Amino acid sequence: MKSEDLFQEAQKFLPGGVDSPVRAYKPYPFFADRAEGSKIYDVDGKSYIDYCLAYGPLVLGHAHPQVIKEVSEQIKKGSAYGVPTEKEIELAKLVVEKVPCAEMVRFVNSGTEATMSAIRLARAFTGRQKIVKFEGAYHGAHDYVLVKSGSGAMGMPDSPGVPEDTTKNTILIPFNDEEAVRNLIGKEGEDIAAIILEPVMGNIGCIPPKNGYLEFLREITIKNDIVLIFDEVITGFRIAEGGAQEYFGVTPDLVTLGKILGGGFPMGALSGKKEFMEMIAPSGDVYQAGTFNGNPVSVTAGLTTLKNLDQNFYQEINDKGNYMRSEIQKILEDLDMDFKVAGLGSMFQLYFTDKEVWNYEDAKSSNTEKFAEYFRTLLDAGVFIPPSQFECCFISLMHRESYLQKTLEAVEEGIRNVKKAI
């Protein structure tokens, strides 16, 4: 069956025809048949250079031979045990070795589980209820963080089915705004358990912190006994071996990990200082559990992936990211278009706005209709990026120079098409 036929069939059995809303776009998404390296192939016989990469996990590319080999060997031994394995210890040691704040690790099944557990732990540690998140930041699909701006500082549910009582202790403020943080802590600091943030906001495009902003957050949270949580589900092991905290030189109390940690399989983790982590059951009273925690297949894939991420790897993919951003900027200048290129390391995005993008309000100024035209041009040219303006594009080790050049040709065509439509 072709993608169009499969989508018609899928709508009968899957809400909206997909298993995650970000996968839906008009008129219908292509359905994958297979993927290898930096290419993904659909059931219609087309291939695409892939910058979605399953929304970030596949930093070594699709179907990396070593990962496939190790996972295949593990599956022969069993896919789940419900008891500990030695590989869990090995992977935990590797996380502790690489990530500055990590002293102990609890493996879970997703970034959502990791952030939910981090917030619970921070509340238990401080005895406080309120948490602070930044407007537009995504920390998974659990009730405490499905929040939008409401009256005053209190967040309101961002989805039907989320009780207001659940979100009343979640406070939203704009990213990259020191004054907003000072004002909030001045009023409610004694009630705030944690500030949770993506050090690089990856779910409203790709927004880095301003110089000194993370340092400011670390200083003010220490001063006010507030737990600082870095959500590094996206940035963990992508922009540096130790993630954003190594890249920016700022160490939080807790970190949540996912995506790359699982090497293409479901995986998340909560990690941090022992004084926090030893509060988690069974060594402490903060409950966290899961049938598939530390799943041997995911652990094997993650362990194999992390062993391949050395300084040479980061130099190569970060150079590719720098090259893509600089070349897209040149295209914009040549075409006299004042759109904004964003990102760092091996991540990039193009905002269709002439406004500098430092937070959610800035990102919302981007013209999503222009982005849709741009997306469609790239797709027709055999380049697949996330269908939403408010996602991030990712580069893997397997994106060869020839693919980058083909991509830039498609980007130029896409921007030209947008310019014609203006």
FIDOKE-205044 format. One record per residue (C-alpha): z, x, y; residue in three letters. Coordinates in Angstrom, 3 decimals, decimal comma, padded with zeros to 6 digits. Each point is the difference from the previous one (the first is absolute). Example, Ala and Ser with C-alpha at 12.3 -4.5 7.8 and 13.67 -1.06 7.14 Angstrom:
<rs>
007,800;012,300;-004,500;ALA
-000,660;001,370;003,440;SER
</rs>
This chain:
<rs>
000,000;000,000;000,000;MET
-000,666;001,075;003,579;LYS
002,670;000,289;002,711;SER
-000,993;-003,313;001,598;GLU
000,259;-001,820;-003,323;ASP
003,290;001,687;-000,864;LEU
001,443;-000,962;003,370;PHE
-000,948;-003,634;-000,554;GLN
001,707;000,124;-003,390;GLU
003,013;001,875;001,339;ALA
000,690;-002,673;002,616;GLN
000,647;-002,467;-002,814;LYS
002,840;002,095;-001,420;PHE
001,224;002,421;002,701;LEU
001,199;-001,154;003,455;PRO
-002,864;000,797;002,352;GLY
-001,779;001,709;-002,882;GLY
002,029;003,222;000,354;VAL
003,398;001,404;-000,936;ASP
000,762;001,381;003,461;SER
-001,163;-001,394;003,351;PRO
-001,242;003,364;001,273;VAL
-002,721;-000,068;-002,664;ARG
-001,666;-003,108;001,394;ALA
-002,902;000,181;002,426;TYR
-003,037;-002,147;000,747;LYS
-002,153;-001,070;-001,643;PRO
001,678;001,439;-003,099;TYR
001,375;003,357;-001,169;PRO
-001,863;002,186;-002,440;PHE
001,569;000,194;-003,452;PHE
000,602;003,487;-001,351;ALA
-001,439;001,162;-003,288;ASP
001,209;003,604;-000,011;ARG
000,837;002,917;002,273;ALA
-000,137;003,776;-000,185;GLU
000,780;002,708;002,523;GLY
-000,658;-001,365;003,488;SER
-002,393;-002,731;-001,212;LYS
000,635;-003,590;-001,028;ILE
-002,636;-002,034;-001,869;TYR
-000,285;-003,787;000,022;ASP
-001,253;-002,490;-002,579;VAL
-003,182;-000,466;002,047;ASP
-001,097;003,564;-000,732;GLY
000,846;001,392;003,455;LYS
002,093;003,071;000,762;SER
002,132;000,763;003,038;TYR
001,694;003,050;001,455;ILE
003,570;-001,255;-000,076;ASP
002,389;000,455;002,939;TYR
002,279;-002,804;-001,107;CYS
001,074;001,857;-003,157;LEU
002,089;-002,967;-001,193;ALA
001,667;000,076;003,441;TYR
001,115;003,593;-000,254;GLY
001,344;001,066;-003,401;PRO
-003,042;001,858;-001,310;LEU
000,334;003,225;001,922;VAL
-001,664;001,947;-002,845;LEU
-002,780;-002,586;-000,217;GLY
-000,707;-002,646;-002,617;HIS
000,477;000,774;-003,694;ALA
001,106;003,608;000,492;HIS
-000,623;001,678;-003,388;PRO
003,442;001,590;-000,287;GLN
001,795;-003,210;000,927;VAL
-002,095;-001,976;-002,496;ILE
000,687;002,551;-002,735;LYS
003,771;000,046;000,510;GLU
000,256;-003,780;000,332;VAL
-002,107;-000,528;-003,145;SER
002,309;002,271;-001,963;GLU
003,046;-001,861;001,306;GLN
-001,409;-003,444;-000,865;ILE
-000,460;001,162;-003,594;LYS
003,762;000,643;-000,036;LYS
000,866;-003,367;001,523;GLY
-000,363;-001,789;003,315;SER
003,619;-001,023;000,636;ALA
003,325;000,821;-001,636;TYR
002,876;-001,517;001,950;GLY
001,886;003,275;-000,401;VAL
-000,147;003,263;002,010;PRO
-002,608;002,708;-000,510;THR
000,012;003,695;000,812;GLU
-003,054;-000,467;002,241;LYS
002,059;-002,164;002,370;GLU
002,270;002,969;000,616;ILE
-002,977;002,315;000,458;GLU
-001,614;-002,293;002,568;LEU
003,308;-000,540;001,820;ALA
000,479;003,774;000,221;LYS
-003,481;000,357;001,457;LEU
000,698;-002,663;002,642;VAL
003,282;001,701;000,920;VAL
-001,782;003,350;000,193;GLU
-002,733;-001,308;002,303;LYS
001,632;-002,627;002,245;VAL
002,538;001,281;002,574;PRO
002,445;-002,942;-000,089;CYS
-000,172;-000,467;-003,770;ALA
003,075;000,941;-002,027;GLU
-000,172;-002,802;-002,572;MET
-002,692;-002,526;-000,968;VAL
-000,151;-003,553;-001,351;ARG
-003,432;-000,878;-001,384;PHE
-001,154;-003,600;000,450;VAL
-003,325;-001,804;-000,398;ASN
-001,363;-000,415;003,519;SER
000,469;000,799;003,657;GLY
001,332;-003,525;000,490;THR
002,804;000,621;-002,486;GLU
000,732;003,363;001,592;ALA
000,402;-001,335;003,554;THR
001,996;-003,000;-001,181;MET
002,398;002,323;-001,808;SER
000,206;002,414;002,935;ALA
001,032;-002,811;002,363;ILE
002,615;-001,252;-002,483;ARG
001,378;003,515;-000,369;LEU
000,159;000,586;003,756;ALA
001,895;-003,255;000,492;ARG
002,455;000,900;-002,744;ALA
000,509;003,490;001,412;PHE
000,664;-001,146;003,565;THR
001,603;-003,385;-000,605;GLY
-002,408;-001,411;002,613;ARG
-002,638;-002,707;-000,345;GLN
-002,748;000,495;002,573;LYS
-003,089;002,142;-000,469;ILE
-002,673;001,068;002,473;VAL
-003,698;000,148;-000,800;LYS
-002,997;000,561;002,221;PHE
-002,535;-002,629;000,971;GLU
-002,981;000,058;-002,333;GLY
001,624;002,302;-002,538;ALA
-000,389;-000,967;-003,649;TYR
002,851;000,697;-002,402;HIS
-001,071;-002,138;-002,927;GLY
000,038;-003,690;-000,769;ALA
003,719;-000,803;-000,226;HIS
001,723;-002,465;002,311;ASP
002,017;002,420;002,149;TYR
-003,130;001,671;001,353;VAL
-002,470;-002,897;000,127;LEU
000,959;-000,481;003,616;VAL
-001,815;-000,630;003,279;LYS
001,227;000,015;003,586;SER
002,170;-002,979;000,859;GLY
002,294;-001,079;002,779;SER
001,857;002,951;001,447;GLY
000,321;002,947;-002,349;ALA
000,496;-002,081;-003,151;MET
-002,913;-000,034;-002,390;GLY
-001,517;-003,217;-001,312;MET
-001,518;-000,564;-003,459;PRO
-003,580;001,213;-000,263;ASP
-000,755;-002,155;-003,019;SER
000,784;-003,553;-001,080;PRO
002,763;000,072;-002,575;GLY
002,028;002,733;001,715;VAL
003,280;-001,511;001,273;PRO
000,974;000,653;003,609;GLU
003,447;000,978;-001,271;ASP
-001,667;002,850;-001,880;THR
-001,736;001,446;003,048;THR
002,697;-000,585;002,624;LYS
001,356;003,495;-000,632;ASN
-003,382;001,693;000,341;THR
-000,779;001,162;003,529;ILE
-003,504;000,936;001,170;LEU
-000,832;002,460;002,765;ILE
-003,230;001,801;000,994;PRO
-000,884;003,342;-001,590;PHE
-000,054;003,167;002,133;ASN
002,268;-001,559;002,639;ASP
003,205;002,008;000,503;GLU
001,344;-002,317;002,676;GLU
-000,190;-003,021;-002,313;ALA
002,087;001,858;-002,589;VAL
002,578;001,093;002,575;ARG
000,345;-003,502;001,393;ASN
000,376;-001,551;-003,434;LEU
002,587;002,479;-001,241;ILE
001,859;-000,319;003,276;GLY
000,397;-003,721;-000,667;LYS
000,291;-000,231;-003,773;GLU
000,471;003,515;-001,353;GLY
003,315;-000,745;-001,683;GLU
-001,660;-002,693;-002,117;ASP
-003,122;001,951;-001,036;ILE
-000,030;001,394;-003,530;ALA
-003,417;001,670;000,043;ALA
-003,214;000,711;001,792;ILE
-002,937;-000,066;-002,389;ILE
-003,417;001,242;001,018;LEU
-003,294;001,396;-001,175;GLU
-000,057;003,443;001,650;PRO
-003,745;-000,567;000,279;VAL
-000,732;-003,704;000,219;MET
-002,583;-000,623;-002,698;GLY
-000,291;-003,757;-000,130;ASN
-001,268;-000,687;003,498;ILE
-002,682;002,634;-000,268;GLY
001,449;003,481;000,272;CYS
002,419;000,750;002,852;ILE
001,899;003,305;000,205;PRO
003,300;000,387;001,834;PRO
-000,019;001,384;003,523;LYS
001,255;003,559;000,404;ASN
003,770;000,040;-000,303;GLY
000,336;-003,638;-001,062;TYR
001,208;000,633;-003,540;LEU
002,406;002,648;001,281;GLU
001,352;-002,560;002,463;PHE
000,536;-002,548;-002,781;LEU
001,817;002,552;-002,132;ARG
002,292;000,974;002,861;GLU
000,905;-003,538;001,070;ILE
000,596;-001,222;-003,556;THR
002,355;002,894;-000,737;ILE
001,863;-000,635;003,250;LYS
000,474;-003,688;-000,868;ASN
000,613;000,305;-003,768;ASP
-003,218;-001,853;-000,805;ILE
-001,905;000,789;-003,203;VAL
-003,527;001,302;000,668;LEU
-002,494;-001,053;-002,673;ILE
-003,500;001,450;-000,124;PHE
-002,438;-002,247;-001,849;ASP
-002,329;002,641;-001,411;GLU
-001,746;-002,183;-002,531;VAL
-003,245;001,006;001,750;ILE
000,805;003,423;001,496;THR
002,080;001,312;-002,898;GLY
-001,839;002,934;-001,634;PHE
-003,107;-000,729;002,081;ARG
000,346;001,843;003,310;ILE
002,202;002,783;-001,400;ALA
001,827;000,878;-003,207;GLU
003,178;-001,413;001,490;GLY
-001,745;-002,863;001,761;GLY
000,408;-000,942;003,647;ALA
003,527;001,375;000,156;GLN
-001,312;003,451;-000,819;GLU
-003,079;-000,427;002,211;TYR
002,047;-001,029;003,065;PHE
003,158;001,963;-000,816;GLY
002,310;-003,040;000,116;VAL
002,259;-000,833;-002,946;THR
001,124;-003,619;-000,547;PRO
002,946;-001,196;-002,077;ASP
-002,146;-001,935;-002,467;LEU
-003,674;-000,061;-000,881;VAL
-002,096;-002,518;-001,899;THR
-002,976;001,246;-001,987;LEU
-002,888;-001,516;-001,942;GLY
-003,787;000,146;-000,330;LYS
-000,689;003,732;-000,609;ILE
003,330;000,326;-001,848;LEU
-001,461;-002,142;-002,792;GLY
-003,305;001,827;-000,229;GLY
-001,943;-003,270;-000,058;GLY
002,534;-001,975;-002,026;PHE
002,733;-002,390;001,225;PRO
002,887;002,047;001,353;MET
002,496;000,134;002,815;GLY
003,152;001,947;000,711;ALA
003,061;000,064;002,191;LEU
001,369;003,431;000,776;SER
002,466;001,639;002,347;GLY
003,302;001,762;000,368;LYS
002,517;-000,112;-002,854;LYS
002,630;-001,761;002,100;GLU
-002,386;-002,955;000,173;PHE
-001,659;000,173;-003,388;MET
003,222;000,241;-001,992;GLU
000,889;-003,469;001,278;MET
-002,798;-001,454;-002,201;ILE
000,967;-001,507;-003,367;ALA
001,073;001,167;-002,481;PRO
001,656;002,857;001,923;SER
000,895;-002,427;002,813;GLY
000,108;-003,702;000,760;ASP
-003,344;-000,543;001,811;VAL
-002,107;-001,845;-002,523;TYR
-003,548;001,047;-000,775;GLN
-001,771;-000,374;-003,329;ALA
-003,427;-000,536;-001,532;GLY
-001,551;-000,275;-003,445;THR
-002,786;002,399;000,954;PHE
002,012;002,408;002,174;ASN
-001,029;003,507;-000,998;GLY
-002,861;-001,333;-002,124;ASN
-001,257;002,953;-002,072;PRO
-003,689;-000,635;000,738;VAL
000,516;-000,150;003,767;SER
002,365;002,958;-000,084;VAL
-002,557;002,034;-001,955;THR
-002,770;-000,823;002,478;ALA
002,238;000,786;002,964;GLY
001,245;003,245;-001,484;LEU
-003,545;001,166;-000,756;THR
-001,167;-000,921;003,495;THR
002,840;001,700;001,848;LEU
-000,495;003,210;-001,988;LYS
-003,523;000,187;001,457;ASN
001,125;-000,302;003,625;LEU
000,467;003,503;001,391;ASP
-000,611;001,528;003,426;GLN
-003,679;000,629;-000,776;ASN
-000,413;-003,678;-000,800;PHE
001,571;-001,095;003,293;TYR
-002,022;002,503;001,972;GLN
-003,211;-001,344;-001,508;GLU
000,571;-003,741;000,438;ILE
001,593;000,383;003,440;ASN
-002,997;002,050;001,112;ASP
-002,241;-002,816;-001,214;LYS
002,044;-002,502;001,985;GLY
-000,165;002,102;003,148;ASN
-003,753;000,356;-000,460;TYR
-000,562;-003,742;-000,447;MET
002,041;-000,932;003,059;ARG
-001,649;002,612;002,215;SER
-003,518;-000,952;-001,133;GLU
000,644;-003,713;000,540;ILE
001,253;000,856;003,481;GLN
-003,234;001,901;000,678;LYS
-002,038;-003,005;-001,135;ILE
001,929;-002,233;002,390;LEU
-000,584;002,394;002,881;GLU
-003,708;000,329;-000,772;ASP
-000,327;-003,800;-000,035;LEU
002,183;-000,357;003,105;ASP
002,483;-002,244;-001,813;MET
003,694;000,167;000,855;ASP
001,407;-001,114;-003,339;PHE
003,068;001,820;-001,319;LYS
000,142;002,307;-003,012;VAL
003,461;000,181;-001,561;ALA
001,768;001,699;-002,870;GLY
001,248;003,351;-001,210;LEU
-000,245;002,089;-003,114;GLY
-002,330;-001,674;-002,490;SER
000,320;-003,439;001,648;MET
-002,227;-001,527;002,666;PHE
-000,976;-003,257;001,667;GLN
-002,229;-001,222;002,819;LEU
001,332;-002,589;002,456;TYR
-002,534;-002,094;001,885;PHE
001,884;000,111;003,289;THR
-000,020;002,214;003,083;ASP
003,804;-000,080;000,072;LYS
002,143;002,851;-001,326;GLU
001,653;-001,214;-003,218;VAL
003,695;000,858;-000,325;TRP
001,477;-003,242;-001,378;ASN
-000,769;-003,447;-001,423;TYR
-000,843;-001,614;003,331;GLU
-002,508;002,772;000,705;ASP
-001,527;-000,363;-003,464;ALA
-000,453;-003,742;000,468;LYS
-002,275;000,709;002,966;SER
-002,612;001,274;-002,457;SER
-002,964;-002,331;-000,442;ASN
000,098;-001,132;-003,629;THR
-003,479;-001,564;000,182;GLU
-001,431;003,385;000,933;LYS
001,968;001,574;-002,825;PHE
-001,456;-002,540;-002,436;ALA
-003,535;000,947;001,094;GLU
000,888;003,667;-000,406;TYR
001,513;-000,619;-003,455;PHE
-003,060;-001,898;-001,164;ARG
-002,378;002,753;001,197;THR
001,977;002,622;-001,888;LEU
000,137;-002,130;-003,132;LEU
-003,761;-000,541;000,071;ASP
-000,415;003,775;000,346;ALA
002,135;000,652;-003,085;GLY
003,269;000,861;001,762;VAL
003,118;-002,027;-000,781;PHE
002,907;-000,063;002,435;ILE
002,894;-002,499;-000,017;PRO
-001,416;-003,347;001,201;PRO
002,697;-000,483;002,651;SER
000,221;001,662;003,419;GLN
003,719;000,279;-000,660;PHE
-000,128;002,369;-002,938;GLU
-000,505;003,732;-000,328;CYS
-002,888;001,970;-001,502;CYS
000,896;002,744;-002,486;PHE
-001,713;003,195;-001,129;ILE
000,447;001,504;-003,461;SER
-000,539;003,442;-001,439;LEU
-003,288;-001,242;-001,470;MET
-001,674;-000,942;003,289;HIS
-002,648;002,704;000,083;ARG
-001,628;001,186;003,221;GLU
-003,248;-001,795;-000,826;SER
001,918;-003,276;-000,318;TYR
001,708;000,570;003,332;LEU
-003,397;000,537;001,620;GLN
-001,407;-003,172;-001,535;LYS
003,072;-001,851;001,217;THR
-000,428;001,278;003,553;LEU
-003,608;-001,176;-000,012;GLU
001,227;-003,462;-000,998;ALA
002,735;000,116;002,645;VAL
-002,576;000,799;002,676;GLU
-002,202;-002,862;-001,159;GLU
002,995;-002,323;000,001;GLY
000,989;000,931;003,546;ILE
-003,626;-000,380;001,141;ARG
-000,084;-003,498;-001,484;ASN
003,203;-000,894;001,799;VAL
-001,417;001,346;003,258;LYS
-003,142;-002,107;-000,384;LYS
002,105;-003,109;-000,485;ALA
002,050;000,555;003,151;ILE
</rs>
